[in-house]
Amino acid sequence: MVYALAGDDDVLIAKAAYDKNNSFALADAVSRLKEKQHPLAPYADYWWMLSSLGETSPAAVNAFLVQYQSLPFADRLRGEWLKKLGKQKNWALFLEVYPQYQLQDPAVACYAAEASATLEDSKSLEAAKALWFQAKEQPGNCNALFDQLQAAQLLTDDDIVARFRLALSENRLTLAKGIAKRSKAIDATFLKQIDAVNANPQKAVAKKTISTTTAFGKELYLYALNQIAKTGSAEALNAFKSIQSMLNAEQKSYFYGRLALLAAQRHEVEAYQWFRLAENTALDNVQMEWFARSALRQSNWPQLLEVIAMMSAEQADEATWRYWKARALKAQNQMLEANSLFAMLSTERHFYGWLAQEELEASLRAQPIEYVPTDEDIDAFAKSEPVKRAEALQRLDMRWEAKLEWAVATDNLSDEQLIAAAEYAAKQKWYDLAVLTADKTKNVHNFNLRYPTPYRDLMQPAATDQALDEAWVYGIIRQESRFMHYAKSGVGAAGLMQVMPATAKWVAGKIGWANYHHGMLHDLDTNISLGTYYMRYTADMFNGQETMATAAYNAGPSRAKKWMANMPLEGAIYAETIPFSETRNYVKKVMANAHIYSRRLGLTNIPLKKRLGMIPAKFSANTETISTSNE
């Protein structure tokens, strides 16, 4: 049972007063909370300091930061103070405070570069160019820094064109116009052309209305080609052929790199060759991933090895590409090197680790003995001040702040201490924090905490009623909500199983719930009934193929169907080549979860590769169209 603490109401009053900029009510609440020695009194004090930062002396701000240096809000306040000092151009004090700042904020970084150039070394401006090469808007104060770079001739016309390309590649037209204005060669007519190209890229290319007297014009043509390529590769190629004489070798390669990326995400077989034609431009990490996936989708193992060899060392060392490199080596009978990679991967506790174990015919039962914390270990963790604050914040539904305190409480803990912390969270029914914490262990593990089984009295009968694999149901819920019934996504999906309102209404109609209303979505029993019914629906749609049904649960049935190939595909390859990164990662995690849960629940242990199964060749089927999580 959750018990309120004297002063809880004052915390809520203080937060509301801060939000409404009511300094008098906030000051009173701060005073009362300090008098009661409430564990969240520091938060009220923080809100007071934030609200009065403009009138507070540097000595008082510094004293506050020293007093609360171990709390998670300290660095956020320090960042706000640094922005205030930067705006005032108080560079001496700024540079005194800045070394203690740990967070990443581009506004602070721009002020820091300006401060260093002003007081320390004008040459330090050169290092600030990294802040320029971004495809998104930077804070307004960064413009002063960019003005300095340009005045010092450190921001060249080529640099301006390069960022213009970056902005257009992300379809950020307002930013692109702002960048272009930094060039003396750009006038209002060209800026209008940017909008015209966006409105009708085919017309711009066909009529050749864009001037190529500057590099910006050629970049605008590349943007038009990229927009056309989003519609279809054939159309983009035809448009490219009509203007390719205007482009240099690097620009032609850039076009092929963008075309190849879009084509690979549409699973077009020509994508690999188009990537090859991009040899004169630098491919980013996303393009390299899809270069590799274009070979993987065709099970062309020699090509896949070639692409992985072209990746940066950091990218090639990702678990994804170590696993697929090993598979490619195995396919070519290079067993010694393949098994060496599998052996290293098999010690890692994730999707590719489990698959690597199976390649080595290692049994899941060969896991190390799990560590079980003692009551003393758990009590020792619970006594820390960050935990007490996290508990109070959870009680007041201030969950984001609670997670920050939890991060402080679990920082730099041993594996055994992390497991004790996870056990404490599980006892509080903070299942999301229990899973998050247990997942962080490196050598000593507790899979009961990593893969908890709450609400089984509801889950088991629901899975049985729908003839579903209970391990798969738990795998979905662990990924969707971490068992937190109040979870709600940015697109409106709600509850344990993150059911979309439209999907819930459709399912309720199928079940015959005449009195269903949206407020029922957070009811545990209702949410599980709706979610498992929809899982059954997607499973039936794909003849029981769980990998495709999982993709459908996240992105919608029509998309899961669209991602099939004209030939049968190994389930792991289907999952790896899903175009949406969210759904791709979701499917891999859900299927890995189900793999572990089958053992946790005492069910038949199905190897992960077998669970992923084979995806049949594309087929036609008449299905009802309903709104799902992201469709």
GULO-148799 format. One line per 5 residues: number of its first residue (from 0); their letters; for each residue x, y, z of C-alpha. Coordinates in steps of 0.1 Angstrom, whole numbers. Example, Ala and Ser with C-alpha at 12.3 -4.5 7.8 and 13.67 -1.06 7.14 Angstrom:
0> as> 123:-45:78 ~ 137:-11:71
This chain:
0> mvyal> 0:0:0 ~ 12:35:-8 ~ 11:59:21 ~ 10:97:17 ~ 36:116:36
5> agddd> 30:148:55 ~ 39:176:30 ~ 30:157:-2 ~ 3:182:-9 ~ 28:210:-4
10> vliak> 50:195:-31 ~ 21:195:-56 ~ 13:231:-45 ~ 49:241:-51 ~ 50:225:-86
15> aaydk> 17:242:-96 ~ 30:275:-83 ~ 62:272:-103 ~ 42:263:-134 ~ 20:293:-130
20> nnsfa> 49:316:-120 ~ 33:323:-86 ~ 64:333:-66 ~ 45:340:-34 ~ 28:306:-32
25> ladav> 60:289:-42 ~ 80:306:-15 ~ 54:296:11 ~ 55:260:0 ~ 93:259:0
30> srlke> 92:271:36 ~ 67:246:48 ~ 85:216:31 ~ 118:226:46 ~ 102:229:80
35> kqhpl> 87:194:76 ~ 120:180:63 ~ 101:165:34 ~ 124:144:11 ~ 113:165:-19
40> apyad> 120:199:-2 ~ 151:202:-25 ~ 128:200:-56 ~ 107:229:-43 ~ 139:248:-36
45> ywwml> 151:240:-72 ~ 118:254:-87 ~ 123:285:-66 ~ 158:290:-78 ~ 148:284:-114
50> sslge> 120:310:-111 ~ 143:336:-96 ~ 175:329:-114 ~ 175:363:-131 ~ 176:381:-98
55> tspaa> 199:357:-79 ~ 236:366:-72 ~ 263:343:-86 ~ 274:335:-50 ~ 238:323:-41
60> vnafl> 235:302:-73 ~ 269:286:-66 ~ 260:279:-30 ~ 228:262:-42 ~ 247:240:-66
65> vqyqs> 272:230:-39 ~ 244:222:-15 ~ 225:200:-40 ~ 254:188:-62 ~ 244:152:-59
70> lpfad> 208:157:-71 ~ 199:152:-107 ~ 185:187:-112 ~ 218:203:-103 ~ 233:202:-137
75> rlrge> 201:213:-154 ~ 202:244:-132 ~ 238:249:-140 ~ 229:248:-177 ~ 203:274:-173
80> wlkkl> 228:296:-153 ~ 253:292:-181 ~ 228:304:-207 ~ 221:334:-185 ~ 258:342:-182
85> gkqkn> 262:337:-220 ~ 234:360:-228 ~ 250:386:-205 ~ 284:379:-222 ~ 298:373:-187
90> walfl> 325:351:-202 ~ 349:351:-173 ~ 323:336:-149 ~ 309:314:-177 ~ 343:297:-182
95> evypq> 347:293:-145 ~ 314:274:-143 ~ 314:256:-176 ~ 340:228:-168 ~ 315:214:-142
100> yqlqd> 287:211:-167 ~ 280:175:-177 ~ 249:176:-199 ~ 247:182:-237 ~ 230:214:-248
105> pavac> 239:231:-281 ~ 230:265:-267 ~ 255:261:-239 ~ 281:246:-264 ~ 277:276:-287
110> yaaea> 282:300:-258 ~ 312:280:-246 ~ 329:283:-281 ~ 321:321:-281 ~ 336:325:-246
115> satle> 368:306:-254 ~ 373:325:-286 ~ 368:358:-268 ~ 389:353:-237 ~ 413:324:-244
120> dsksl> 422:316:-280 ~ 406:328:-312 ~ 419:296:-329 ~ 394:277:-308 ~ 367:289:-332
125> eaaka> 379:262:-356 ~ 367:235:-333 ~ 333:251:-331 ~ 326:242:-367 ~ 312:209:-356
130> lwfqa> 282:228:-342 ~ 276:241:-377 ~ 274:208:-395 ~ 239:198:-382 ~ 208:190:-402
135> keqpg> 185:206:-376 ~ 180:241:-362 ~ 205:252:-336 ~ 194:275:-308 ~ 192:312:-317
140> ncnal> 223:322:-298 ~ 244:299:-321 ~ 239:324:-349 ~ 263:348:-332 ~ 289:321:-331
145> fdqlq> 283:313:-368 ~ 286:350:-376 ~ 320:350:-359 ~ 331:319:-379 ~ 320:335:-411
150> aaqll> 337:368:-403 ~ 369:349:-395 ~ 366:331:-429 ~ 365:298:-410 ~ 330:292:-424
155> tdddi> 336:289:-461 ~ 311:289:-490 ~ 317:251:-493 ~ 307:248:-456 ~ 275:267:-462
160> varfr> 267:246:-492 ~ 274:214:-472 ~ 250:223:-445 ~ 224:235:-471 ~ 226:199:-484
165> lalse> 222:185:-449 ~ 191:206:-442 ~ 175:197:-475 ~ 182:160:-469 ~ 160:162:-438
170> nrltl> 134:184:-457 ~ 140:213:-433 ~ 132:241:-458 ~ 131:270:-434 ~ 166:260:-421
175> akgia> 179:256:-456 ~ 167:291:-465 ~ 184:305:-435 ~ 217:288:-444 ~ 215:299:-480
180> krska> 210:336:-469 ~ 246:335:-456 ~ 259:334:-492 ~ 261:366:-511 ~ 252:347:-542
185> idatf> 216:340:-530 ~ 187:363:-536 ~ 150:362:-529 ~ 142:346:-563 ~ 163:315:-553
190> lkqid> 146:313:-519 ~ 113:311:-537 ~ 126:284:-559 ~ 132:262:-529 ~ 94:263:-521
195> avnan> 86:257:-558 ~ 108:227:-560 ~ 93:213:-528 ~ 58:218:-543 ~ 66:201:-576
200> pqkav> 100:186:-580 ~ 91:168:-613 ~ 83:202:-629 ~ 115:218:-617 ~ 136:191:-632
205> akkti> 116:188:-664 ~ 116:225:-672 ~ 151:231:-657 ~ 140:262:-639 ~ 168:262:-614
210> sttta> 199:283:-621 ~ 231:263:-617 ~ 254:293:-617 ~ 260:285:-580 ~ 266:253:-561
215> fgkel> 233:260:-544 ~ 214:255:-576 ~ 229:220:-581 ~ 221:211:-546 ~ 185:221:-552
220> ylyal> 184:198:-582 ~ 197:170:-560 ~ 169:178:-535 ~ 143:176:-563 ~ 157:142:-574
225> nqiak> 156:130:-538 ~ 119:140:-535 ~ 111:123:-567 ~ 130:92:-555 ~ 106:90:-525
230> tgsae> 78:83:-550 ~ 97:58:-572 ~ 131:48:-584 ~ 123:47:-621 ~ 110:82:-621
235> alnaf> 140:95:-602 ~ 164:78:-626 ~ 146:93:-656 ~ 148:128:-641 ~ 185:123:-632
240> ksiqs> 194:113:-668 ~ 179:146:-680 ~ 202:168:-658 ~ 232:146:-650 ~ 254:166:-674
245> mlnae> 251:195:-650 ~ 264:175:-621 ~ 300:166:-611 ~ 311:132:-600 ~ 305:137:-563
250> qksyf> 270:151:-569 ~ 261:121:-591 ~ 274:98:-565 ~ 254:116:-538 ~ 222:111:-559
255> ygrla> 229:74:-562 ~ 235:72:-525 ~ 202:88:-517 ~ 184:67:-544 ~ 199:35:-531
260> llaaq> 189:43:-495 ~ 152:48:-505 ~ 153:18:-528 ~ 168:-5:-502 ~ 141:6:-477
265> rheve> 116:-4:-503 ~ 135:-37:-508 ~ 143:-31:-544 ~ 169:-55:-557 ~ 187:-27:-577
270> ayqwf> 196:-9:-544 ~ 229:-27:-540 ~ 242:-17:-574 ~ 231:19:-568 ~ 250:20:-536
275> rlaen> 281:8:-556 ~ 276:38:-579 ~ 279:62:-549 ~ 316:55:-547 ~ 326:92:-550
280> taldn> 306:104:-520 ~ 307:96:-483 ~ 279:74:-471 ~ 266:80:-436 ~ 259:52:-411
285> vqmew> 223:48:-420 ~ 232:44:-457 ~ 259:19:-448 ~ 234:-2:-428 ~ 210:-3:-458
290> farsa> 239:-10:-481 ~ 245:-41:-460 ~ 208:-49:-457 ~ 204:-47:-495 ~ 229:-76:-498
295> lrqsn> 214:-95:-468 ~ 179:-93:-482 ~ 191:-113:-512 ~ 212:-136:-490 ~ 242:-125:-510
300> wpqll> 268:-134:-484 ~ 300:-124:-503 ~ 285:-89:-510 ~ 275:-86:-473 ~ 310:-93:-462
305> eviam> 323:-67:-486 ~ 300:-40:-473 ~ 307:-48:-436 ~ 344:-45:-445 ~ 337:-10:-458
310> msaeq> 320:1:-425 ~ 338:22:-399 ~ 354:1:-371 ~ 328:14:-346 ~ 298:4:-368
315> adeat> 312:-29:-378 ~ 317:-38:-341 ~ 280:-34:-334 ~ 264:-67:-324 ~ 241:-66:-355
320> wrywk> 270:-66:-380 ~ 292:-90:-360 ~ 264:-115:-361 ~ 256:-112:-398 ~ 293:-112:-406
325> aralk> 296:-145:-387 ~ 266:-159:-406 ~ 281:-148:-439 ~ 314:-165:-431 ~ 296:-196:-421
330> aqnqm> 277:-196:-454 ~ 311:-196:-471 ~ 324:-224:-449 ~ 349:-201:-431 ~ 340:-219:-399
335> leans> 369:-210:-377 ~ 364:-172:-380 ~ 326:-176:-379 ~ 327:-196:-347 ~ 351:-172:-331
340> lfaml> 326:-144:-337 ~ 297:-165:-326 ~ 316:-175:-294 ~ 321:-138:-284 ~ 286:-129:-292
345> sterh> 271:-159:-273 ~ 282:-144:-240 ~ 261:-113:-246 ~ 225:-112:-234 ~ 204:-100:-263
350> fygwl> 188:-110:-296 ~ 221:-116:-314 ~ 236:-133:-284 ~ 208:-158:-282 ~ 211:-165:-320
355> aqeel> 248:-169:-317 ~ 244:-195:-289 ~ 222:-215:-312 ~ 247:-213:-341 ~ 271:-229:-316
360> easlr> 244:-253:-305 ~ 248:-239:-270 ~ 219:-245:-247 ~ 199:-217:-230 ~ 201:-239:-199
365> aqpie> 238:-233:-198 ~ 232:-198:-184 ~ 253:-189:-153 ~ 237:-194:-119 ~ 215:-164:-111
370> yvptd> 223:-142:-82 ~ 195:-137:-56 ~ 200:-107:-33 ~ 196:-110:5 ~ 171:-89:25
375> edida> 201:-70:39 ~ 213:-61:4 ~ 179:-48:-5 ~ 174:-29:27 ~ 208:-13:24
380> fakse> 199:0:-11 ~ 165:13:1 ~ 180:35:27 ~ 198:58:3 ~ 185:94:-1
385> pvkra> 180:91:-39 ~ 158:61:-34 ~ 137:79:-8 ~ 132:108:-32 ~ 124:84:-60
390> ealqr> 98:67:-38 ~ 82:101:-30 ~ 83:112:-66 ~ 66:79:-77 ~ 40:84:-51
395> ldmrw> 31:119:-66 ~ 32:106:-102 ~ 63:126:-110 ~ 77:96:-129 ~ 102:114:-151
400> eakle> 119:130:-120 ~ 117:96:-102 ~ 136:79:-130 ~ 163:106:-128 ~ 167:99:-91
405> wavat> 167:62:-97 ~ 195:67:-122 ~ 215:85:-95 ~ 207:57:-70 ~ 219:29:-94
410> dnlsd> 249:47:-108 ~ 283:29:-104 ~ 268:-2:-86 ~ 282:-37:-89 ~ 261:-64:-106
415> eqlia> 250:-77:-72 ~ 240:-43:-60 ~ 220:-37:-93 ~ 202:-69:-87 ~ 193:-58:-52
420> aaeya> 181:-25:-66 ~ 160:-43:-92 ~ 145:-65:-65 ~ 136:-35:-44 ~ 119:-19:-75
425> akqkw> 100:-51:-82 ~ 87:-52:-46 ~ 74:-17:-51 ~ 58:-28:-84 ~ 79:-4:-104
430> ydlav> 84:-31:-130 ~ 98:-8:-156 ~ 127:3:-132 ~ 132:-33:-122 ~ 137:-45:-158
435> ltadk> 158:-15:-167 ~ 181:-21:-137 ~ 184:-58:-140 ~ 192:-54:-177 ~ 223:-34:-168
440> tknvh> 243:-63:-152 ~ 274:-74:-171 ~ 285:-107:-156 ~ 261:-117:-128 ~ 224:-119:-137
445> nfnlr> 189:-124:-125 ~ 166:-133:-153 ~ 135:-135:-130 ~ 140:-97:-125 ~ 149:-90:-162
450> yptpy> 118:-109:-173 ~ 92:-105:-146 ~ 58:-122:-148 ~ 33:-100:-130 ~ -5:-103:-136
455> rdlmq> -2:-139:-146 ~ -36:-146:-130 ~ -50:-123:-158 ~ -24:-131:-185 ~ -26:-169:-185
460> paatd> -64:-173:-190 ~ -64:-145:-216 ~ -36:-163:-236 ~ -55:-196:-232 ~ -88:-181:-244
465> qalde> -71:-167:-275 ~ -49:-199:-281 ~ -18:-177:-279 ~ 17:-186:-268 ~ 19:-170:-233
470> awvyg> 56:-164:-238 ~ 48:-143:-268 ~ 22:-123:-250 ~ 47:-115:-222 ~ 73:-107:-248
475> iirqe> 49:-81:-263 ~ 40:-65:-229 ~ 76:-63:-217 ~ 85:-43:-248 ~ 53:-23:-250
480> srfmh> 50:-10:-214 ~ 74:-28:-191 ~ 43:-39:-172 ~ 33:-4:-162 ~ -5:-2:-166
485> yaksg> -5:36:-168 ~ 18:37:-198 ~ 8:59:-227 ~ 26:65:-259 ~ 30:98:-279
490> vgaag> 5:85:-305 ~ -22:76:-279 ~ -16:39:-274 ~ -24:30:-238 ~ -21:5:-210
495> lmqvm> -1:-27:-205 ~ -5:-38:-242 ~ -4:-2:-256 ~ -36:-6:-275 ~ -46:23:-298
500> patak> -80:38:-291 ~ -93:30:-326 ~ -80:-5:-324 ~ -97:-9:-289 ~ -130:4:-303
505> wvagk> -128:-20:-333 ~ -119:-50:-310 ~ -147:-41:-285 ~ -171:-42:-314 ~ -159:-76:-325
510> igwan> -162:-89:-289 ~ -196:-74:-285 ~ -189:-49:-257 ~ -217:-25:-261 ~ -207:-3:-232
515> yhhgm> -171:0:-240 ~ -155:35:-236 ~ -120:48:-239 ~ -116:52:-202 ~ -115:15:-198
520> lhdld> -82:11:-217 ~ -61:14:-185 ~ -81:-13:-167 ~ -58:-43:-165 ~ -83:-70:-174
525> tnisl> -99:-49:-202 ~ -65:-40:-217 ~ -52:-76:-217 ~ -85:-88:-233 ~ -83:-62:-261
530> gtyym> -46:-67:-267 ~ -47:-105:-268 ~ -77:-105:-291 ~ -57:-82:-315 ~ -27:-105:-312
535> rytad> -49:-134:-322 ~ -62:-114:-351 ~ -27:-106:-364 ~ -15:-141:-359 ~ -45:-155:-379
540> mfngq> -38:-130:-406 ~ -3:-144:-411 ~ -11:-181:-405 ~ 4:-181:-371 ~ 37:-165:-382
545> etmat> 47:-147:-349 ~ 75:-125:-364 ~ 51:-110:-390 ~ 23:-107:-364 ~ 47:-89:-341
550> aayna> 55:-64:-369 ~ 18:-60:-375 ~ 11:-53:-338 ~ 35:-24:-339 ~ 32:-10:-374
555> gpsra> 0:-24:-388 ~ -9:-55:-408 ~ -7:-39:-443 ~ 29:-28:-436 ~ 39:-62:-422
560> kkwma> 25:-78:-454 ~ 42:-52:-476 ~ 76:-61:-462 ~ 74:-97:-474 ~ 96:-107:-503
565> nmple> 89:-125:-536 ~ 107:-155:-522 ~ 106:-171:-487 ~ 128:-153:-462 ~ 144:-164:-430
570> gaiya> 126:-147:-401 ~ 157:-130:-388 ~ 164:-115:-423 ~ 128:-103:-425 ~ 132:-86:-391
575> etipf> 166:-71:-399 ~ 153:-55:-431 ~ 121:-39:-418 ~ 124:-3:-430 ~ 111:14:-398
580> setrn> 139:14:-372 ~ 113:15:-344 ~ 95:-16:-357 ~ 127:-34:-366 ~ 141:-30:-331
585> yvkkv> 107:-38:-316 ~ 103:-71:-335 ~ 138:-83:-325 ~ 133:-74:-288 ~ 98:-90:-286
590> manah> 110:-122:-302 ~ 140:-123:-279 ~ 117:-117:-249 ~ 94:-145:-259 ~ 124:-168:-263
595> iysrr> 134:-162:-227 ~ 99:-162:-213 ~ 92:-197:-227 ~ 118:-209:-202 ~ 107:-186:-174
600> lgltn> 71:-198:-177 ~ 80:-235:-179 ~ 68:-238:-215 ~ 83:-257:-244 ~ 116:-241:-252
605> iplkk> 116:-231:-289 ~ 150:-221:-303 ~ 149:-184:-313 ~ 158:-190:-349 ~ 129:-215:-351
610> rlgmi> 106:-191:-333 ~ 114:-164:-359 ~ 106:-190:-385 ~ 104:-186:-423 ~ 84:-158:-439
615> pakfs> 65:-171:-469 ~ 66:-154:-503 ~ 42:-125:-508 ~ 5:-135:-511 ~ -28:-117:-515
620> antet> -54:-117:-488 ~ -85:-97:-481 ~ -81:-82:-446 ~ -101:-57:-427 ~ -83:-23:-424
625> istsn> -82:-9:-389 ~ -60:17:-372 ~ -31:3:-351 ~ -2:16:-331 ~ 16:34:-360
630> e> -4:26:-391
